[in-house]
């Protein structure tokens, strides 16, 4: 298959949204200690890493100090 019309060039393609959900509340740091961010700094770095990998949208969860998922709005506000 040949694309001679330049349709595969990035400037000729439709915009693309890449969503990243790097961690979910069902996982705890003990499951993947090297890859599950807990602190706000770690979560911020994870967001930067996802952006650098091409993500344009990030789905986040926040965690309490013990690593368990949190539903506290104050923590979401702090992260954002």
N, C-alpha and C positions, 0 to 999 in steps of 0.2 A: 504494500500500500504506500503510495507516494502522496505527499501533501506539498504540492508545488505552489499553492496560492498564499503561502505564509500564514496559514491559519493556526499553526502551532507556535508562532512567535508570541511571547508574553503580551506584547502590546496589542495583539489582535484577539486575545481571549477575554471572555467575560470575567468580571470580578469574582473572587473566590473567598469564602469565609471558612477558615479552619478553626474549629472549636477544640479546645483542649480541656480535659478534666483529669488532671494529673493525680488526684487522690480523692477518695471518697470516705465518708464517715464510717463505712463498714470495715475499713482497714484500720488497724492500730499500728503504732510504730514497731511493736514487737514482731509484726508480720514481715515488714520490710524496713528495718531501722535505717538503712542507708538511703532510702528514697522517700520517706514520708516526713514532710516538714511539720514541725509542731509550733515553733516560735513564729512571731510575726516576721522577723528577719528571714527565717528559713522559707516561709511561705512567699515572701516578697521575691526572694532569689529564685524560687521555683517558677514564679510568674515571669520573671525576666528570662529564665532558661526556655520556657515555652514560647515566649515571643521571639527569642533568637532562633528557635527551631522553625518558626513560620506561623505560629498560632496568631490569629487575629481576635479571638474571643476566648476568655478563660472562665471556666466554671469552678467556683471556689467553695470550700467548706472551711470552717475555722475549728480550732481544737483548744481544749482546756490544757493546762500545764501538764496534766497526766497523760495527754495524748488522745483522750476520748473526744468524740465530736461534740461540738457545742452549738446551741441554738440562740446564744445571747447576741442580740442585735448590736450591743456595744462592741463586741469583738469583730463583727462583720464591718461595722463602721470604721474601726481602727485599721483593719486590713485594707479596706478600700481607700 
